[in-house]
Amino acid sequence: MATYDLVVIGTGPGGYVCAVRAAQLGMKVAVVEKNATLGGTCLNVGCMPSKALLHASEMFEEAGHSFAKMGVSVSSPKLDLPAMMNFKQQGIDGNVKGVEFLMKKNKIDVLKGTGKILGTGKVEVSADGKSQVVETKNIVIATGSDIARLKGIDIDEKRIVSSTGALSLEKVPGRLLVIGAGVIGLELGSVWRRLGSEVMVVEFLDRILPGMDGEIAKQFQRILEKQGFAFKLASKVTGVEANSKALLAKIEPASGGAAETIEADVVLVCIGRTPYTDGLGLKEAGIALDPRGRVQIDPHFATSLKGVYAIGDVVAGPMLAHKAEDEGVAVAEIIAGQAGHVNYDVIPGVVYTTPEVSSVGKTEEELKQAGTAYTVGKFPFTANGRSKVNQTTDGFVKILADAKTDRLLGVHIIGREAGEMIHEACVLMEFGGSAEDLARTCHAHPTRSEAVKEAALAVGKRAIHM
């Protein structure tokens, strides 16, 4: 019977990062993975392949619509979808091999199969009808999340697809109906719209991007509509019927009322994700779940069973790869007797469309609800020199600061490379910095990041270029 200091179940960003950090701290570590490749949803059917298709489809659209105005004459681009899918697969393979390399480099054993917790210190690993039990001082559950399903709508990954199927369609759908106006739905809708689909998004709430700053969401919706998106908000899909020619989606107002039928070639169900706990033996082992089916943990990531911890999408908090990574590092350090910690007030979120949307900290709505006095500084990319010369002026930067202390409370950006620009705000917030600190930090010219500085200046009503 093999014995370890730590066994991590799941090799997504949370799991493999946890394993690497534990190995760095001198532990003997094994990871358990039920899939053929390492890397979890993120590397195989999530974050990474979607970014490959977002990039490739953006280049396709640029070549078809933007090159000429820059004086670059090319013939109309032709889509080779199999080649684009191969480009995506090359990226997946490279990242998966990278994780395999990290396991070997850090002398981490990879146990292929499904993991089940038998109790404190024991994990059963089953594959191909065989099983083995490994003993370990500590266990970390890092099994991630699965797609959420709509009752009465069966996903076949051909015509009615989840995010997984939407990454591997064999042809561009003429009409794509996206159920859910969250990050994943808008990103994948963007991919197929650029490649030629008519895209309609149906959302149960009366807004897109639930949880994002409301002002940002409104402007982003206008930008997407200008790009060709159609939205049906405060609406719900109650059923999808198929015939030989099309899918017939029945749509009703969220509050009830007369239904209408929308025809589509592909329906993408993107209503969120649910914690993946199937087959882990949690109930039998006495590991408590919260009312939403997530593994319940204390502030140190410990579950109700001694020696068992949990991180990532399977516990409370935003379902983000980087949140899982930070939790993986923190729990490895806690197990090693150190002071591992995650600051949940400074976790950025990004929508990787064009333009991008990024956010960190509190939204204006959250500050109002909490009764926090705040000041706002905004700066549009129409007034940013780099954005003007590149003719990429959609969007703006919005900074929220404490009215008394000037401490940064939240930063929200719509614009090109917004996902890169958000991190100076993250660093500043980690150090408890103020809008004044950001405003007095010299920024290179000409860069889009100057808009962040100008928004910080605008908090004190002294923006220069507006």
Secondary structure, 3 states (H helix, E strand, C coil): CCEEEEEEECCCHHHHHHHHHHHHCCCCEEEEECCCCCCHHHHHHCHHHHHHHHHHHHHHHHHHHCCHHHCCCCCCCCCCHHHHHHHHHHHHHHHHHHHHHHHHHCCCEEEECEEEEEECCEEEEEECCEEEEEEEEEEEECCCEEECCCCCCCCCCCCEECHHHHCCCCCCCCEEEEECCCHHHHHHHHHHHHCCCEEEEECCCCCCCCCCCHHHHHHHHHHHHHHCCEEECCEEEEEEEECCCCEEEEEEECCCCCCEEEEECEEEECCCEEECCCCCCHHHHCCCECCCCCECCCCCCECCCCCEEECHHHCCCCCCHHHHHHHHHHHHHHHCCCCCCCCCCCCCEEECCCCEEEEEECCHHHHHHHCCCEEEEEEEHHHCHHHHHHCCCCCEEEEEEECCCCEEEEEEEEECCHHHHHHHHHHHHHCCCEHHHHHCCCCCCCCCCHHHHHHHHHHCCCCCCC
